[in-house]
């Protein structure tokens, strides 16, 4: 099947030009710009402290940033590339995704739903305009906070002149007045308590649905339209809580999902609520100094049991989006602690206070940053062992889900214990997402090989842009 799509391959007839040649095209400069990077051989990075974000910088022309989605969604382009080399397997369209997946593949999707998190309010004293961007609930879960009927607290971005602690804001509505008290304020962030009264039950999610605005990424530089309420959600979005879409899933349509089901491709849903930090480039001179944003994850016992059974059948796991990747790899390190740490396993409630630190894997197993290869990593718990441990832990405590927060950052040489293939969009320069993709491809040169081809082939970038399927060559051989 894959033969007729073969454009460039390890043993193919044509190869892309090297990174150091053909830097001009008919439309001007489009080569990857990476500071002093002008060679094809990757330097082995043994420690995260040696990793500079400049090594993951490139020139992204503004006109290549997609401002609206393809219509229909699955008409977006799909670049298919091999790990380790970055060789291009095919240029295709997303509606043909099924032709590049083996029939036993498992798609793991993030079903988080974007909330209309931006509210526009006025100062009670002066009437001055203030924008409140609800980032993350304080103390309660996202679902509990959205269900609140008279008050709730959020960590917010606040934008307006002279917004101070103790200030009160108001949003006037014929049905109810919404008040916001600035409890604490530090630079852009503030802890805000919302209160409202109305006849009958009016939930905070109802307030956001009526008055909130979908928070499009800042790089789009355009006003939000009513259409964005639909197009900036995946068709399988279910659990409210994200302030940015898991964009790799935006390409799926009901028709494509039906095609995948007909091919017996399994689908399992996990939840990671995407935070605004996903858009933050690494500004520090070293990745080690970057403070990774944390995000809430939620995985049901049913989903873990599905994954365990599919793992027993030796089916490859295909993560849809970097958010699904981070969720799966976070689950690995929670299971790792269950297997290796008696005190951790004795925790009575797996749904409270779970937190995975940014550098936990690297501090716990420093060898992760030194070598790659299945032989070297043979001492780590296997995927099935991890899933057995997680399922057993929940069942012993009669819990039907696992939830917590993760700050996991994935940098080059990370071995990916839970993911065999990945579907993702094309990411911003100097971003942690770009580093994650580079780690999955296996080298910087492979990453830039793929991105150079995408730039030269008119792929659209970022949230509403096109997508790619990345996997080892052996994965694609199973589709023939």
C-alpha positions as CSV (number, residue, x, y, z in Angstrom):
1,X,0.0,0.0,0.0
2,X,2.7,2.5,1.0
3,X,4.7,2.0,-2.2
4,X,2.7,4.3,-4.3
5,X,3.2,7.1,-1.8
6,X,6.9,6.7,-1.5
7,X,8.7,10.0,-2.3
8,X,11.9,10.0,-0.3
9,X,13.2,7.1,1.7
10,X,16.4,5.7,3.1
11,X,17.0,3.6,0.0
12,X,14.9,5.8,-2.4
13,X,15.8,7.3,-5.7
14,X,15.9,10.9,-4.5
15,X,17.1,12.6,-1.3
16,X,16.5,16.1,-0.1
17,X,19.4,18.6,-0.3
18,X,21.7,18.8,2.6
19,X,21.0,21.5,5.2
20,X,24.1,23.5,4.1
21,X,23.1,23.7,0.4
22,X,20.4,25.3,-1.8
23,X,19.6,27.8,0.9
24,X,17.7,30.0,-1.7
25,X,14.4,29.2,-3.4
26,X,12.3,31.2,-5.8
27,X,10.4,32.8,-2.8
28,X,13.5,33.7,-0.9
29,X,15.3,32.3,2.1
30,X,13.6,29.4,3.7
31,X,16.4,27.3,5.2
32,X,16.5,26.5,8.8
33,X,18.4,29.1,10.8
34,X,19.9,27.7,13.9
35,X,22.6,30.1,15.0
36,X,26.0,28.5,14.5
37,X,24.5,25.2,13.4
38,X,25.7,24.5,9.8
39,X,26.8,20.9,9.9
40,X,25.0,17.6,9.4
41,X,26.5,15.6,12.2
42,X,24.8,15.9,15.6
43,X,26.8,16.6,18.7
44,X,25.9,14.1,21.4
45,X,24.3,16.1,24.3
46,X,25.0,14.3,27.5
47,X,23.4,16.7,29.9
48,X,20.4,18.9,29.8
49,X,22.4,21.8,31.1
50,X,24.4,21.8,27.9
51,X,21.3,22.1,25.7
52,X,20.8,25.6,24.3
53,X,17.4,26.7,22.9
54,X,19.3,28.4,20.0
55,X,19.9,24.9,18.7
56,X,16.1,24.7,18.2
57,X,15.6,28.0,16.5
58,X,14.6,28.5,12.9
59,X,13.1,31.1,10.6
60,X,9.4,30.8,10.3
61,X,8.0,33.3,7.8
62,X,4.8,34.9,9.2
63,X,2.8,34.0,6.0
64,X,3.4,30.3,6.8
65,X,1.4,30.6,10.1
66,X,-2.1,29.3,9.4
67,X,-4.8,31.7,10.5
68,X,-7.7,29.4,9.8
69,X,-8.1,25.6,9.4
70,X,-8.4,23.6,6.2
71,X,-11.9,23.0,5.0
72,X,-12.8,20.3,5.6
73,X,-10.5,19.6,8.5
74,X,-9.0,16.4,7.0
75,X,-8.1,18.2,3.8
76,X,-5.0,19.5,5.6
77,X,-1.6,18.2,4.4
78,X,0.1,15.3,6.0
79,X,3.8,14.9,6.0
80,X,4.9,11.3,6.8
81,X,8.5,11.0,8.0
82,X,10.8,8.3,9.4
83,X,12.6,8.6,12.8
84,X,16.4,8.6,13.1
85,X,17.0,9.9,9.6
86,X,14.1,12.3,9.0
87,X,13.6,10.8,5.5
88,X,10.3,11.8,3.9
89,X,8.1,8.8,3.3
90,X,5.2,10.8,1.7
91,X,3.5,14.1,1.1
92,X,-0.2,13.3,1.5
93,X,-3.4,14.6,3.0
94,X,-4.8,13.9,6.4
95,X,-7.9,12.1,5.0
96,X,-5.5,9.4,3.9
97,X,-4.0,8.8,7.3
98,X,-5.4,5.3,7.5
99,X,-3.2,4.2,4.6
100,X,-0.1,5.0,6.7
101,X,-1.2,3.2,9.9
102,X,-1.0,-0.6,10.4
103,X,-4.4,-2.2,11.0
104,X,-3.4,-3.0,14.6
105,X,-2.5,0.5,15.5
106,X,-3.8,2.3,18.6
107,X,-4.5,6.0,18.4
108,X,-4.3,7.7,21.8
109,X,-6.1,11.1,21.7
110,X,-6.5,14.0,24.1
111,X,-10.2,14.7,24.6
112,X,-9.7,17.9,26.5
113,X,-12.1,20.7,25.5
114,X,-11.1,24.4,25.2
115,X,-13.1,26.7,27.4
116,X,-14.0,30.3,26.5
117,X,-11.5,31.5,29.1
118,X,-11.2,35.2,28.3
119,X,-13.6,37.6,30.1
120,X,-13.8,41.4,29.6
121,X,-14.7,43.3,32.7
122,X,-14.7,46.8,34.1
123,X,-13.2,48.3,37.3
124,X,-15.9,49.1,39.8
125,X,-14.4,52.4,40.9
126,X,-13.4,53.9,37.5
127,X,-15.0,51.8,34.8
128,X,-11.6,51.0,33.3
129,X,-11.3,48.1,31.0
130,X,-9.7,44.8,32.3
131,X,-9.2,41.5,30.5
132,X,-9.3,38.4,32.7
133,X,-7.8,35.1,31.2
134,X,-8.8,32.2,33.4
135,X,-5.8,29.8,33.4
136,X,-6.3,27.3,36.1
137,X,-8.7,26.6,39.0
138,X,-7.4,27.0,42.5
139,X,-7.8,24.1,44.9
140,X,-10.6,22.3,43.1
141,X,-10.5,20.3,39.8
142,X,-11.5,22.0,36.6
143,X,-14.8,20.1,36.3
144,X,-15.7,21.0,39.9
145,X,-14.9,24.6,39.4
146,X,-16.9,24.9,36.2
147,X,-19.8,23.4,38.0
148,X,-19.7,26.0,40.8
149,X,-23.0,27.9,41.2
150,X,-22.1,31.1,43.2
151,X,-18.3,31.5,43.5
152,X,-15.0,30.0,42.4
153,X,-11.3,31.0,42.3
154,X,-8.9,30.9,39.4
155,X,-5.3,31.7,38.6
156,X,-5.6,34.2,35.8
157,X,-3.7,36.4,33.5
158,X,-4.9,40.0,34.1
159,X,-4.4,42.8,31.5
160,X,-5.3,46.4,32.2
161,X,-4.0,49.7,33.5
162,X,-3.0,49.7,37.2
163,X,-4.7,46.5,38.2
164,X,-3.9,46.0,41.9
165,X,-4.5,43.6,44.7
166,X,-7.8,44.3,46.4
167,X,-9.4,45.8,43.3
168,X,-12.9,44.7,42.3
169,X,-14.2,44.2,38.8
170,X,-17.7,43.9,37.4
171,X,-19.4,42.3,34.4
172,X,-22.9,43.6,34.1
173,X,-25.6,41.2,32.9
174,X,-29.4,41.5,33.0
175,X,-29.6,38.0,34.5
176,X,-26.9,38.3,37.1
177,X,-23.9,40.6,38.0
178,X,-20.6,38.9,37.9
179,X,-18.0,40.3,40.3
180,X,-14.3,39.5,40.4
181,X,-12.0,40.3,43.3
182,X,-8.2,40.5,42.8
183,X,-7.0,38.6,45.9
184,X,-3.3,38.5,45.0
185,X,-1.4,40.1,42.1
186,X,2.1,39.3,40.8
187,X,3.2,40.7,37.4
188,X,0.7,39.3,34.9
189,X,-0.7,36.6,37.1
190,X,-3.4,37.1,39.8
191,X,-5.6,35.0,42.0
192,X,-9.2,36.0,41.3
193,X,-12.4,35.1,43.1
194,X,-15.5,35.3,41.0
195,X,-18.9,35.6,42.7
196,X,-22.4,35.9,41.2
197,X,-26.0,35.6,42.2
198,X,-29.0,34.8,40.0
199,X,-32.4,33.2,40.1
200,X,-32.1,29.5,39.6
201,X,-28.8,27.6,39.2
202,X,-26.2,29.3,37.0
203,X,-22.9,27.6,36.7
204,X,-19.5,29.2,36.0
205,X,-19.4,27.2,32.7
206,X,-22.6,29.0,31.8
207,X,-21.0,32.3,32.4
208,X,-18.0,31.4,30.2
209,X,-20.3,30.1,27.5
210,X,-22.3,33.4,27.5
211,X,-19.6,36.0,28.0
212,X,-16.2,34.2,27.5
213,X,-14.1,34.4,24.4
214,X,-12.1,31.4,23.0
215,X,-8.4,32.2,23.6
216,X,-6.7,31.8,20.2
217,X,-2.9,31.6,20.3
218,X,-1.3,35.0,20.4
219,X,0.7,34.4,17.2
220,X,-2.5,34.4,15.1
221,X,-2.8,38.2,15.6
222,X,-6.5,38.3,14.7
223,X,-9.9,38.7,16.3
224,X,-11.8,35.6,17.4
225,X,-14.8,34.7,15.2
226,X,-17.8,32.7,16.1
227,X,-16.5,29.9,13.8
228,X,-13.5,29.5,16.1
229,X,-15.8,28.1,18.8
230,X,-16.2,25.1,16.6
231,X,-13.0,24.9,14.6
232,X,-10.7,25.4,17.6
233,X,-12.1,22.1,19.1
234,X,-11.4,18.6,18.2
235,X,-14.5,16.6,17.1
236,X,-14.0,14.3,20.0
237,X,-13.5,17.1,22.6
238,X,-15.3,16.1,25.8
239,X,-13.7,17.2,29.1
240,X,-13.6,21.0,29.5
241,X,-10.5,22.6,30.8
242,X,-8.0,23.6,28.2
243,X,-7.1,27.2,27.2
244,X,-5.4,25.9,24.0
245,X,-6.5,23.2,21.7
246,X,-4.6,19.9,21.4
247,X,-4.0,20.9,17.8
248,X,-2.9,17.6,16.3
249,X,-6.5,16.4,16.8
250,X,-8.0,19.3,14.9
251,X,-7.5,17.4,11.6
252,X,-9.9,14.5,12.4
253,X,-13.4,14.4,11.1
254,X,-16.2,11.9,11.8
255,X,-15.6,10.5,8.3
256,X,-11.9,9.9,9.0
257,X,-12.6,8.4,12.4
258,X,-15.1,6.0,10.7
259,X,-12.4,5.0,8.1
260,X,-10.0,4.3,10.9
261,X,-12.6,2.2,12.8
262,X,-13.3,0.2,9.6
263,X,-9.6,-0.7,9.5
264,X,-9.8,-2.0,13.0
265,X,-7.6,0.8,14.4
266,X,-8.3,1.2,18.1
267,X,-8.8,4.6,19.8
268,X,-8.2,5.3,23.5
269,X,-8.9,8.7,25.1
270,X,-6.8,10.4,27.8
271,X,-7.1,14.0,29.1
272,X,-4.5,16.7,29.5
273,X,-5.8,20.2,29.9
274,X,-3.5,22.4,27.8
275,X,-2.2,25.5,29.5
276,X,-1.2,28.9,28.0
277,X,2.5,28.0,28.8
278,X,2.4,25.7,25.8
279,X,3.0,28.9,23.7
280,X,6.0,30.1,25.7
281,X,9.4,29.9,23.9
282,X,12.5,29.0,25.9
283,X,14.0,32.4,26.6
284,X,16.7,31.3,29.0
285,X,20.2,30.7,27.6
286,X,20.0,27.0,28.8
287,X,17.0,24.7,28.7
288,X,18.0,23.7,32.3
289,X,17.0,27.2,33.4
290,X,13.6,27.0,31.7
291,X,10.6,26.7,34.1
292,X,8.3,24.2,32.3
293,X,4.5,24.9,32.7
294,X,2.5,22.4,34.5
295,X,-0.8,20.9,33.2
296,X,-3.6,18.8,34.7
297,X,-4.0,15.2,33.4
298,X,-6.8,12.8,33.9
299,X,-6.9,9.2,32.8
300,X,-9.8,6.8,33.6
301,X,-9.3,3.2,34.8
302,X,-11.3,2.1,31.8
303,X,-8.7,3.8,29.5
304,X,-5.8,2.2,31.4
305,X,-7.4,-1.2,31.1
306,X,-7.9,-0.7,27.3
307,X,-4.2,0.3,27.0
308,X,-3.1,-2.7,29.0
309,X,-5.1,-5.2,26.9
310,X,-3.9,-3.6,23.6
311,X,-0.4,-3.7,24.9
312,X,-0.8,-7.4,25.6
313,X,-1.7,-7.8,22.0
314,X,1.6,-6.0,21.1
315,X,-0.2,-3.2,19.2
316,X,1.8,0.0,18.5
317,X,0.7,3.1,20.4
318,X,0.3,6.2,18.2
319,X,0.0,9.4,20.3
320,X,-2.1,12.1,18.7
321,X,-0.3,15.3,19.7
322,X,2.4,16.2,22.1
323,X,-0.1,16.5,24.9
324,X,-1.0,12.8,24.5
325,X,2.8,12.1,24.5
326,X,3.3,13.9,27.7
327,X,0.3,12.3,29.3
328,X,1.5,8.8,28.4
329,X,5.1,9.4,29.4
330,X,3.8,10.9,32.7
331,X,1.9,7.7,33.3
332,X,5.1,5.8,32.8
333,X,6.9,7.6,35.5
334,X,4.0,7.3,38.0
335,X,4.0,3.6,37.3
336,X,7.8,3.5,37.6
337,X,7.4,4.9,41.2
338,X,4.8,2.4,42.0
339,X,7.2,-0.4,41.0
340,X,10.4,1.0,42.5
341,X,9.2,3.0,45.6
342,X,7.3,1.3,48.4
343,X,6.3,4.6,50.1
344,X,4.8,5.9,46.8
345,X,2.7,2.7,46.4
346,X,1.3,3.1,50.0
347,X,-0.4,6.4,49.0
348,X,-4.1,5.9,49.8
349,X,-5.7,8.0,47.2
350,X,-4.1,8.0,43.7
351,X,-6.3,11.0,42.6
352,X,-4.9,13.5,45.1
353,X,-1.7,15.5,45.0
354,X,-0.1,13.5,42.2
355,X,2.6,15.7,40.6
356,X,5.5,14.9,38.2
357,X,8.3,17.3,38.4
358,X,10.0,18.7,35.3
359,X,13.3,16.9,35.7
360,X,12.1,13.8,37.6
361,X,13.1,11.2,35.0
362,X,16.5,12.7,34.4
363,X,17.4,13.1,38.1
364,X,16.1,9.6,38.9
365,X,17.8,8.0,35.9
366,X,20.7,10.2,34.8
367,X,21.6,7.6,32.2
368,X,18.6,8.8,30.1
369,X,20.7,11.7,28.9
370,X,23.7,9.7,28.0
371,X,22.7,6.8,25.7
372,X,19.9,5.6,23.6
373,X,19.0,2.1,22.6
374,X,16.8,-0.8,23.7
375,X,19.7,-2.8,25.0
376,X,20.8,-0.1,27.3
377,X,17.3,0.6,28.6
378,X,16.6,-3.1,29.3
379,X,16.6,-2.5,33.0
380,X,13.6,-0.2,32.9
381,X,10.1,-1.5,33.6
382,X,8.3,-2.6,30.4
383,X,5.2,-0.8,29.2
384,X,2.9,-3.7,30.2
385,X,4.5,-3.7,33.7
386,X,3.7,0.0,34.1
387,X,0.1,-0.5,33.0
388,X,-0.4,-3.5,35.3
389,X,0.9,-1.4,38.2
390,X,-1.4,1.5,37.5
391,X,-4.5,-0.6,37.0
392,X,-3.7,-2.6,40.1
393,X,-3.1,0.5,42.2
394,X,-6.5,2.0,41.2
395,X,-8.4,-1.3,41.7
396,X,-6.9,-1.9,45.1
397,X,-8.3,1.5,46.2
398,X,-11.6,1.4,44.3
399,X,-10.6,4.5,42.3
400,X,-12.0,4.9,38.7
401,X,-9.4,7.4,37.5
402,X,-5.9,8.8,38.0
403,X,-5.3,12.5,38.0
404,X,-2.7,15.0,38.9
405,X,-0.3,17.6,37.4
406,X,2.7,17.2,35.2
407,X,5.6,19.5,34.4
408,X,7.5,16.8,32.4
409,X,9.8,18.3,29.8
410,X,11.0,16.0,27.1
411,X,14.4,16.9,25.7
412,X,16.9,15.1,23.2
413,X,17.9,11.6,24.1
414,X,14.7,10.9,26.0
415,X,13.8,7.3,25.2
416,X,9.9,7.3,24.9
417,X,8.7,4.3,26.8
418,X,5.0,4.6,25.9
419,X,4.9,5.9,22.4
420,X,5.7,4.1,19.1
421,X,4.5,6.8,16.6
422,X,3.3,10.4,16.9
423,X,1.0,12.6,15.0
424,X,1.7,16.3,15.5
425,X,1.6,19.8,13.9
426,X,4.6,22.0,13.1
427,X,5.7,23.9,16.1
428,X,7.2,27.3,17.1
429,X,10.9,28.0,17.1
430,X,12.7,27.6,20.4
431,X,9.7,25.8,21.9
432,X,9.7,22.8,24.2
433,X,7.3,21.1,21.8
434,X,9.9,21.4,19.0
435,X,12.5,19.8,21.3
436,X,10.0,17.0,22.1
437,X,9.6,16.3,18.4
438,X,13.3,16.4,17.9
439,X,13.8,13.9,20.7
440,X,11.2,11.6,19.1
441,X,12.8,11.8,15.7
442,X,16.1,11.0,17.3
443,X,18.4,13.9,16.3
444,X,18.5,17.5,15.5
445,X,19.5,16.9,11.9
446,X,16.4,14.6,11.4
447,X,14.2,17.3,12.9
448,X,15.5,20.0,10.6
449,X,15.4,17.7,7.6
450,X,11.6,17.3,8.2
451,X,11.1,21.0,8.9
452,X,13.2,22.1,5.9
453,X,11.0,19.9,3.7
454,X,7.8,21.3,5.2
455,X,8.9,24.9,4.6
456,X,10.0,24.1,1.0
457,X,6.8,22.3,0.3
458,X,4.3,24.9,1.4
459,X,3.1,23.2,4.6
460,X,1.2,25.5,6.9
461,X,2.5,25.8,10.5
462,X,1.3,26.0,14.1
463,X,-2.2,25.5,15.6
464,X,-4.4,25.7,12.5
465,X,-1.7,24.3,10.2
466,X,-0.9,21.0,8.7
467,X,0.2,17.8,10.4
468,X,2.8,15.1,10.2
469,X,3.1,11.4,11.2
470,X,6.4,10.4,12.6
471,X,7.5,6.8,13.2
472,X,10.4,4.4,12.8
473,X,10.7,2.9,9.3
474,X,9.6,-0.5,10.7
475,X,6.3,1.0,11.6
476,X,5.5,1.9,8.0
477,X,6.7,-1.5,6.7
478,X,3.7,-3.0,8.5
479,X,1.2,-1.0,6.5
480,X,2.2,-2.6,3.2
